[in-house]
Amino acid sequence: MGWTARNLTDTFHLPPGIFAPSAYDFPDDRTRHVIYLGGTGGSDSTGALHELYCGTDDVWHEKDLMAESGGPHASSAPRAYLFVLEGTQHVLYLGTAGDGRLRELYQDDGWHANDLTADSGSQPARKVAQGFEYASGRAQVVVFQGIDRHVHVLTRKSRDDGDPSWVHKDLTSDHGGPVCARAPGGYSFSPGGTMHVDYLGDDGRLYEYTGTANLTWGEPVDIGAGLDGPGGFADDAYRGYGFAADGTRHVDVVDTAGDVWEYRYDGTWSVENLTGPLGAGPVLAGTSVSAYAFEATDAVPVPTQHVVYAGADHLIHELWRDPTGWHENPLTGAGQPPAASTPSAFVDHASSTQHMFYTSQANEVVELRWTDRPTLSETARPRHRLD
């Protein structure tokens, strides 16, 4: 039991990758998916996006998404998500034309290509967008920073709810707030039936918009107002998630020194430095964190919170919180490929496992997996320790 590592590129003879992968679980199909930008084996991109997928047999397969969809080549790392209501998969990226058009690949009886900028009538983006499912609103949501540095949102209702067209909103123009200094991020919060978009304003403050099930939005809130938080923020390194176990929301950020901070909302906002008190090393420059909740299951009845990142030492580090507080655990060591990217992680609640993927310095895609069940080579180890 505990954490194990597997080099997917070496094991399954996969094309090399660069930048951060984007991973997600498909519960209805019992499959896992990783999307990544192909590389030449060095620092250059091939422009092709690849999908890795596997079922319960743990055998990974590879697909060239550009070859199947006919979509234009990519210049950015992908952002992927699942829309459970329709059983469709979605990948967002920027093309190589440098025109800021948001490109989408979606899987619905095969992979297809779409120009979201044209479909929604929105303006071009400065950076790749982030997408997520908002189950309470029965919609997909895509957030991005426009070339006007405003916060823009695209929403698309389920096709079972009427017109499935993309709808564009400029949150900055409609609801106020300073313009974006960095690209925004978003997440849904099931216990509250809400959705949230966080971004760094050009005044150096972190703001959050809140949306409701009728897809309307309120004014932005300065979530750090009156708090002794980070003195500055690294790029667009903030990630939000909900923790249903105690009904709280969380936004994790990286400061300019590489420390990880977490804003927590339980009716009021608070903030704490996660890495400093634990003596954990700084985040690798140019990368971010991946944060998620492991809600209780029959096999793992104690819910926990997790923040994972590539450290300046090129190891993958885990910050995890149980009822006793926050803990730190290095997940990789001398025997695993050195990390070069932000990890992408999710929980498979059906199997009570955690899955994390990163790109190595040698352009390999590596999977880390946590399970509460012993493996054939299991020996006595702490619960949060890499095998």
Backbone torsions as a table, in degrees:
resi	resn	phi	psi	omega
1	MET	NA	169.6	-177.3
2	GLY	100.9	-157.7	-177.0
3	TRP	-90.4	137.5	172.4
4	THR	-129.6	158.2	-178.7
5	ALA	-123.0	146.9	174.7
6	ARG	-145.0	127.3	176.9
7	ASN	-82.2	101.2	-175.1
8	LEU	-68.1	-35.7	-178.5
9	THR	-62.4	-46.6	179.9
10	ASP	-70.7	-43.7	-174.1
11	THR	-66.8	-38.0	-174.0
12	PHE	-114.7	12.1	174.3
13	HIS	54.1	57.4	-174.6
14	LEU	-97.0	158.1	175.0
15	PRO	-63.0	146.6	178.2
16	PRO	-66.6	160.0	-179.2
17	GLY	-133.1	161.0	173.4
18	ILE	-133.0	165.4	-178.5
19	PHE	63.1	-173.3	-175.0
20	ALA	-82.2	137.6	172.6
21	PRO	-78.7	168.6	175.8
22	SER	-130.7	121.9	-171.8
23	ALA	-122.6	151.7	178.0
24	TYR	-156.1	159.8	178.8
25	ASP	-103.1	142.5	175.9
26	PHE	-116.1	88.2	-170.8
27	PRO	-59.0	-41.2	-176.1
28	ASP	-64.7	-33.5	179.3
29	ASP	-92.8	-7.7	-174.5
30	ARG	54.1	46.0	177.7
31	THR	-124.3	156.3	175.1
32	ARG	-117.3	147.8	-173.9
33	HIS	-137.6	142.1	174.9
34	VAL	-134.1	128.4	176.1
35	ILE	-112.0	133.8	178.9
36	TYR	-148.3	158.6	178.4
37	LEU	-87.1	127.2	-178.3
38	GLY	-69.3	149.7	178.5
39	GLY	-126.2	168.4	-179.5
40	THR	-88.4	-2.6	-173.3
41	GLY	104.3	-6.8	174.9
42	GLY	-125.3	-134.6	-178.0
43	SER	-96.8	0.6	-177.1
44	ASP	-95.4	151.9	179.8
45	SER	-98.8	149.5	171.3
46	THR	-87.8	-13.5	-176.8
47	GLY	83.8	-7.6	-178.5
48	ALA	-92.2	136.4	172.3
49	LEU	-95.3	134.5	-177.9
50	HIS	-115.0	142.8	172.8
51	GLU	-108.7	130.0	167.7
52	LEU	-106.8	136.3	179.3
53	TYR	-145.6	148.1	176.9
54	CYS	-150.5	158.2	176.9
55	GLY	-105.8	-156.4	-178.5
56	THR	-70.8	-10.5	176.9
57	ASP	-79.3	-7.8	177.8
58	ASP	65.8	20.4	176.3
59	VAL	-99.6	121.1	-175.9
60	TRP	-90.8	141.9	178.2
61	HIS	-123.7	156.2	-177.2
62	GLU	-123.2	145.0	178.7
63	LYS	-140.4	135.6	174.0
64	ASP	-84.7	108.4	-174.0
65	LEU	-70.9	-29.3	178.6
66	MET	-69.2	-39.5	179.9
67	ALA	-63.9	-38.3	-177.8
68	GLU	-80.6	-38.9	-173.5
69	SER	-90.7	-23.3	-173.7
70	GLY	75.8	13.4	-179.6
71	GLY	-72.2	155.0	178.3
72	PRO	-67.4	156.6	-179.4
73	HIS	-62.9	156.8	-176.3
74	ALA	-102.1	148.2	172.9
75	SER	-113.3	-9.3	-175.5
76	SER	-119.0	163.8	168.0
77	ALA	-64.8	147.1	-178.9
78	PRO	-82.4	158.2	169.1
79	ARG	-125.2	123.0	-173.2
80	ALA	-123.7	153.4	177.4
81	TYR	-157.7	164.7	179.3
82	LEU	-110.3	137.4	173.4
83	PHE	-107.2	93.4	-171.9
84	VAL	-60.4	-38.9	-175.7
85	LEU	-57.4	-33.2	179.1
86	GLU	-107.4	-5.8	-178.0
87	GLY	67.5	31.2	-177.6
88	THR	-112.4	154.2	178.8
89	GLN	-114.0	146.5	-172.8
90	HIS	-138.0	138.5	178.0
91	VAL	-129.5	127.5	179.3
92	LEU	-109.2	142.6	178.1
93	TYR	-163.9	170.2	172.7
94	LEU	-105.5	141.6	179.5
95	GLY	-79.9	-176.2	-176.7
96	THR	-91.9	-1.9	-176.6
97	ALA	-76.0	-14.1	-179.9
98	GLY	72.3	20.6	-177.2
99	ASP	-98.7	1.4	177.4
100	GLY	72.4	10.9	-179.6
101	ARG	-72.8	134.0	178.7
102	LEU	-80.0	121.5	179.7
103	ARG	-104.1	142.5	178.8
104	GLU	-129.4	135.8	165.1
105	LEU	-111.5	134.2	178.9
106	TYR	-134.5	144.6	-177.0
107	GLN	-106.6	114.6	178.1
108	ASP	-152.8	91.0	-170.7
109	ASP	59.3	52.4	-177.5
110	GLY	109.2	161.4	-179.3
111	TRP	-88.7	137.9	-178.7
112	HIS	-132.1	158.9	-179.4
113	ALA	-110.1	148.4	-177.8
114	ASN	-148.3	144.4	174.7
115	ASP	-100.0	99.9	-176.3
116	LEU	-67.6	-31.7	179.0
117	THR	-62.4	-44.7	178.5
118	ALA	-69.6	-42.8	-177.1
119	ASP	-62.8	-36.4	-174.0
120	SER	-96.8	-14.0	-175.5
121	GLY	70.5	21.0	-179.7
122	SER	-88.1	174.2	178.9
123	GLN	-89.8	167.9	179.3
124	PRO	-63.7	161.5	-177.7
125	ALA	-105.1	150.4	175.3
126	ARG	-81.1	-31.7	179.2
127	LYS	-140.8	167.8	-179.8
128	VAL	-60.4	145.8	-178.1
129	ALA	-81.9	168.6	172.2
130	GLN	-119.7	138.2	-180.0
131	GLY	-124.2	154.6	177.0
132	PHE	-158.7	162.2	175.0
133	GLU	-89.4	136.3	175.0
134	TYR	-115.1	90.3	-171.9
135	ALA	-63.1	-37.1	-178.4
136	SER	-64.1	-30.6	177.3
137	GLY	-97.5	1.6	-179.7
138	ARG	50.8	50.4	-173.0
139	ALA	-147.2	158.3	164.3
140	GLN	-91.9	147.9	179.6
141	VAL	-132.6	133.2	176.9
142	VAL	-126.4	127.4	-179.4
143	VAL	-119.1	143.3	179.0
144	PHE	-159.8	164.0	174.9
145	GLN	-95.0	119.9	179.2
146	GLY	-76.7	171.5	177.7
147	ILE	-67.0	-16.4	174.1
148	ASP	-84.9	1.0	-179.9
149	ARG	68.3	19.1	173.2
150	HIS	-86.8	161.3	172.3
151	VAL	-86.3	119.6	-179.4
152	HIS	-115.4	143.8	179.4
153	VAL	-129.8	134.4	171.3
154	LEU	-113.2	134.1	176.1
155	THR	-128.1	148.3	177.9
156	ARG	-141.6	117.5	179.0
157	LYS	-71.7	159.6	174.3
158	SER	-60.1	145.4	-179.7
159	ARG	-66.4	-14.9	175.1
160	ASP	-78.6	-8.1	-176.6
161	ASP	-109.4	22.3	178.7
162	GLY	110.6	-136.1	-175.3
163	ASP	-71.1	114.6	-178.5
164	PRO	-90.6	33.0	-179.5
165	SER	-80.2	152.5	174.9
166	TRP	-74.8	135.7	179.1
167	VAL	-118.4	131.3	-176.7
168	HIS	-103.3	137.5	172.9
169	LYS	-134.7	137.8	173.9
170	ASP	-99.1	99.2	-174.9
171	LEU	-65.7	-34.0	-179.0
172	THR	-65.4	-46.2	178.8
173	SER	-68.7	-40.1	-174.1
174	ASP	-78.4	-32.5	-170.3
175	HIS	-129.2	3.7	175.5
176	GLY	83.5	-174.0	-177.5
177	GLY	104.1	155.3	178.5
178	PRO	-67.3	160.8	178.0
179	VAL	-71.3	164.2	-177.5
180	CYS	-74.1	133.6	166.2
181	ALA	-88.6	-26.8	-178.3
182	ARG	-139.8	167.1	179.8
183	ALA	-66.2	142.0	-179.3
184	PRO	-81.0	165.9	173.6
185	GLY	-131.0	158.5	-177.8
186	GLY	-141.7	161.4	177.3
187	TYR	-159.6	159.6	175.3
188	SER	-104.4	154.9	-178.1
189	PHE	-130.2	95.2	-173.1
190	SER	-60.6	-43.2	-178.4
191	PRO	-59.2	-31.9	179.7
192	GLY	-96.7	-6.7	-177.8
193	GLY	65.2	27.6	-174.5
194	THR	-120.3	166.2	171.3
195	MET	-127.5	155.1	-170.9
196	HIS	-140.5	142.1	175.3
197	VAL	-125.6	124.4	180.0
198	ASP	-111.7	143.5	177.7
199	TYR	-157.5	157.8	176.8
200	LEU	-93.5	120.3	178.1
201	GLY	-77.7	165.0	180.0
202	ASP	-73.4	-1.4	172.9
203	ASP	-92.9	5.7	178.3
204	GLY	80.8	10.2	-179.7
205	ARG	-104.8	151.2	179.6
206	LEU	-96.4	125.3	-175.2
207	TYR	-118.8	155.2	176.6
208	GLU	-136.1	127.6	168.2
209	TYR	-92.3	144.8	176.1
210	THR	-119.7	131.2	177.6
211	GLY	-115.4	157.4	-177.2
212	THR	-119.6	177.1	-170.4
213	ALA	-63.8	-21.6	175.9
214	ASN	-87.8	12.6	175.4
215	LEU	64.2	34.4	172.3
216	THR	-107.0	158.7	-172.6
217	TRP	-126.3	154.4	175.0
218	GLY	-104.3	-177.2	178.4
219	GLU	-71.9	152.7	-179.3
220	PRO	-71.2	147.2	178.5
221	VAL	-113.6	134.0	173.6
222	ASP	-78.0	101.9	-171.7
223	ILE	-75.5	-12.9	178.7
224	GLY	-102.6	8.7	-176.7
225	ALA	-59.3	124.9	178.0
226	GLY	78.1	4.0	-177.4
227	LEU	-105.3	151.3	177.4
228	ASP	-92.6	78.9	-175.2
229	GLY	-101.7	-158.2	-178.4
230	PRO	-61.8	148.3	177.5
231	GLY	-79.2	-16.2	179.0
232	GLY	-169.9	164.9	-174.1
233	PHE	-121.4	139.7	172.1
234	ALA	-78.2	135.7	176.6
235	ASP	16.2	-140.6	-179.4
236	ASP	-95.8	49.7	-174.0
237	ALA	-93.3	68.7	174.1
238	TYR	-141.5	139.2	-175.2
239	ARG	-137.6	133.1	-179.0
240	GLY	-112.4	152.1	175.8
241	TYR	-159.6	161.3	175.8
242	GLY	-105.6	151.2	178.1
243	PHE	-122.3	97.8	-173.8
244	ALA	-64.6	-25.9	-176.5
245	ALA	-57.7	-36.3	178.3
246	ASP	-126.1	10.3	175.1
247	GLY	68.7	29.5	-178.5
248	THR	-107.9	158.0	173.7
249	ARG	-113.4	152.0	-174.6
250	HIS	-140.8	139.3	174.4
251	VAL	-129.0	117.6	-177.9
252	ASP	-103.5	135.4	-175.6
253	VAL	-133.5	163.1	175.3
254	VAL	-117.2	131.8	179.1
255	ASP	-91.3	178.8	-173.8
256	THR	-69.4	-15.5	176.2
257	ALA	-91.5	-3.5	-179.5
258	GLY	90.9	6.6	176.5
259	ASP	-79.0	148.9	176.7
260	VAL	-98.2	128.1	176.6
261	TRP	-119.2	150.2	175.8
262	GLU	-127.2	126.2	169.6
263	TYR	-89.2	135.5	-176.8
264	ARG	-127.8	132.3	179.0
265	TYR	-116.6	118.6	175.7
266	ASP	-129.5	30.5	-171.9
267	GLY	119.3	-30.8	169.7
268	THR	-138.9	157.6	-179.5
269	TRP	-88.0	140.6	170.6
270	SER	-134.9	168.2	-178.9
271	VAL	-146.3	145.3	174.7
272	GLU	-146.5	150.3	174.8
273	ASN	-82.8	119.4	-177.0
274	LEU	-85.2	-38.3	-174.3
275	THR	-80.3	-40.1	-174.9
276	GLY	-56.2	-56.5	-178.6
277	PRO	-62.5	-26.0	-178.6
278	LEU	-88.0	-9.6	-176.1
279	GLY	71.3	21.2	-179.8
280	ALA	-76.5	147.7	-178.2
281	GLY	-70.8	165.6	-177.7
282	PRO	-74.5	161.5	177.2
283	VAL	-73.7	141.8	178.0
284	LEU	-59.4	130.3	-178.5
285	ALA	-57.7	137.9	179.3
286	GLY	84.8	0.6	178.1
287	THR	-119.9	176.3	-176.6
288	SER	-132.8	-163.3	179.3
289	VAL	-113.5	161.5	169.0
290	SER	-121.3	125.3	-174.8
291	ALA	-125.4	140.3	-176.6
292	TYR	-160.7	163.9	176.9
293	ALA	-106.8	139.1	171.0
294	PHE	-106.9	93.3	-178.4
295	GLU	-71.6	158.5	-175.3
296	ALA	-62.1	140.8	172.0
297	THR	-127.6	172.5	177.2
298	ASP	-61.0	-38.0	-177.9
299	ALA	-78.0	-32.7	-179.2
300	VAL	-127.2	87.0	-170.1
301	PRO	-78.0	-10.2	-179.5
302	VAL	-99.1	113.1	-179.6
303	PRO	-70.9	145.9	-178.4
304	THR	-138.3	162.0	175.2
305	GLN	-115.3	149.4	-174.3
306	HIS	-140.6	137.9	172.0
307	VAL	-131.6	121.0	-177.0
308	VAL	-121.7	149.2	-178.2
309	TYR	-159.4	159.6	170.6
310	ALA	-86.7	127.3	-178.5
311	GLY	-86.4	167.3	175.3
312	ALA	-60.7	-19.5	175.6
313	ASP	-85.1	3.8	179.5
314	HIS	66.1	20.4	170.2
315	LEU	-98.5	154.4	172.7
316	ILE	-88.0	126.4	-178.9
317	HIS	-112.7	143.6	176.1
318	GLU	-117.9	127.7	166.7
319	LEU	-105.1	124.7	-177.5
320	TRP	-136.7	146.2	-175.3
321	ARG	-124.7	127.7	172.0
322	ASP	-119.1	-172.4	-178.0
323	PRO	-60.0	-15.9	179.8
324	THR	-89.3	-9.8	179.6
325	GLY	126.4	-167.5	-178.5
326	TRP	-86.8	145.0	178.8
327	HIS	-135.1	160.5	178.7
328	GLU	-125.3	142.9	-177.0
329	ASN	-148.2	120.7	172.1
330	PRO	-76.5	123.7	-173.9
331	LEU	-89.9	-21.8	178.3
332	THR	-122.3	160.6	-179.8
333	GLY	-146.3	-152.8	-174.4
334	ALA	-62.4	-25.5	-176.0
335	GLY	-86.3	-4.6	-177.1
336	GLN	-114.3	154.4	-179.0
337	PRO	-60.5	135.1	179.2
338	PRO	-62.4	136.8	-176.3
339	ALA	-78.9	142.9	178.4
340	ALA	-127.1	1.7	-173.4
341	SER	-139.3	165.8	166.7
342	THR	-62.2	132.6	175.4
343	PRO	-77.3	156.5	173.8
344	SER	-119.9	131.1	-171.1
345	ALA	-139.0	155.5	173.9
346	PHE	-156.2	166.5	175.9
347	VAL	-109.6	132.7	170.1
348	ASP	-96.6	95.4	-174.9
349	HIS	-69.4	-23.3	178.8
350	ALA	-65.6	-34.8	179.9
351	SER	-107.5	1.8	-179.2
352	SER	56.4	45.5	179.6
353	THR	-124.9	154.8	172.9
354	GLN	-110.4	145.0	-178.7
355	HIS	-134.6	135.8	-177.6
356	MET	-139.7	140.9	-176.5
357	PHE	-133.7	141.7	176.0
358	TYR	-147.0	163.1	175.1
359	THR	-101.0	134.2	-176.8
360	SER	-89.1	172.3	176.4
361	GLN	-63.7	-21.6	178.9
362	ALA	-97.0	17.0	175.9
363	ASN	68.3	28.1	177.7
364	GLU	-97.1	148.7	172.3
365	VAL	-96.9	122.7	-174.5
366	VAL	-118.8	136.3	175.8
367	GLU	-107.8	133.2	167.8
368	LEU	-111.2	138.8	-176.8
369	ARG	-136.4	137.3	174.2
370	TRP	-114.3	134.8	176.0
371	THR	-140.1	152.0	177.0
372	ASP	-89.0	-1.4	-176.6
373	ARG	-99.8	141.0	-179.6
374	PRO	-64.4	148.2	171.8
375	THR	-100.1	172.8	-178.5
376	LEU	-61.8	-28.7	-177.8
377	SER	-99.8	17.6	-173.1
378	GLU	-66.7	133.4	169.9
379	THR	-127.6	172.3	-176.6
380	ALA	-66.5	117.8	-179.8
381	ARG	-141.8	157.1	173.0
382	PRO	-62.5	158.6	-175.3
383	ARG	-60.1	-42.4	-177.0
384	HIS	-106.6	71.0	-179.8
385	ARG	-141.6	137.9	-179.3
386	LEU	-74.6	131.0	175.9
387	ASP	-71.8	NA	NA
